[in-house]
Amino acid sequence: MEDLVQFAQKVISSISQILPFPISLSDKDGVIIGSTIPERIGTVHPPFKRSFEEKYLCRF
């Protein structure tokens, strides 16, 4: 998991140089694995989790 977080942070770092707003990457459980706000890494982002569940998990 640590490798994934490091990769996500590299992606966030690169993208944040061209976007004027905060961004984050989450895993399928809504856990933030990369963010322009480092304190958010490892926390759950409930709106993403709900969105993911509605789009992918509720089809079954």
C-alpha positions as CSV (number, residue, x, y, z in Angstrom):
1,M,0.0,0.0,0.0
2,E,2.9,2.3,0.7
3,D,4.1,2.1,-2.9
4,L,0.6,3.0,-4.1
5,V,0.5,6.0,-1.8
6,Q,3.9,7.2,-3.0
7,F,2.8,6.8,-6.6
8,A,-0.4,8.6,-6.0
9,Q,1.5,11.5,-4.4
10,K,3.8,11.8,-7.4
11,V,0.7,11.9,-9.7
12,I,-1.0,14.5,-7.4
13,S,2.2,16.6,-7.4
14,S,2.5,16.6,-11.1
15,I,-1.2,17.4,-11.8
16,S,-1.4,20.1,-9.1
17,Q,1.2,22.1,-11.0
18,I,-1.4,22.7,-13.8
19,L,-4.7,22.8,-11.8
20,P,-5.6,25.8,-9.6
21,F,-7.6,23.8,-7.0
22,P,-7.0,21.1,-4.4
23,I,-7.2,17.5,-5.7
24,S,-7.1,14.0,-4.2
25,L,-7.1,10.4,-5.3
26,S,-9.1,7.8,-3.5
27,D,-9.1,4.0,-3.5
28,K,-12.3,2.0,-4.1
29,D,-13.1,2.3,-0.4
30,G,-13.0,6.0,-0.4
31,V,-9.7,6.2,1.5
32,I,-7.6,9.1,0.2
33,I,-4.3,7.8,-1.1
34,G,-3.0,11.1,-2.6
35,S,-3.8,14.7,-2.0
36,T,-2.6,18.2,-2.3
37,I,-3.5,18.4,1.4
38,P,-1.2,15.8,3.0
39,E,-3.2,15.6,6.2
40,R,-6.1,14.0,4.2
41,I,-4.1,11.0,3.2
42,G,-5.5,7.9,4.9
43,T,-8.8,9.5,5.7
44,V,-12.1,8.5,4.2
45,H,-13.8,10.8,1.7
46,P,-17.5,9.8,2.1
47,P,-18.8,11.5,-1.1
48,F,-16.4,9.5,-3.2
49,K,-17.3,6.3,-1.4
50,R,-21.0,6.9,-2.0
51,S,-20.5,7.8,-5.6
52,F,-18.4,4.7,-6.2
53,E,-20.9,2.4,-4.5
54,E,-23.8,4.0,-6.5
55,K,-22.0,3.7,-9.8
56,Y,-20.4,0.3,-9.4
57,L,-21.7,-1.8,-6.5
58,C,-25.4,-1.1,-6.8
59,R,-25.6,-2.7,-10.3
60,F,-25.4,-6.2,-8.8
